[in-house]
Each structure stands twice: as structure tokens, then as C-alpha cells.
Amino acid sequence: MSTAAIVMLIIAILTVWGGLALALVNLNRHPEDDGAMPAEHAPEL
């Protein structure tokens, strides 16, 4: 594998895993409130 391919691979891996880590941190800081969901579903659902 060339150096450019390895660099792009590392950037792609960091992007995916970094996004996952940031999403988990965000959910821990601001958990979803189940009480905010409507009691009844929309008729089309």
C-alpha cells in the first residue's frame, strides 16, 4: 500500500470512530427525554 493510501485510511478510520465517540459523548451529556414524545402516534404511522 502506498503512503497516500495509508494516510487516507487513517483519516477515514478517525472520521468514523471519532464521529461515533462524539455521538456517545453528546448522548451522555444530553440524554433523550422519553416524556417529550407524544402520547399518540400520528395517524399516518
Secondary structure, DSSP 8 states (H G I E B T S, - for coil): --HHHHHHHHHHHHHHHHHHHHHHHHHHHS---GGGS-SS--TT-
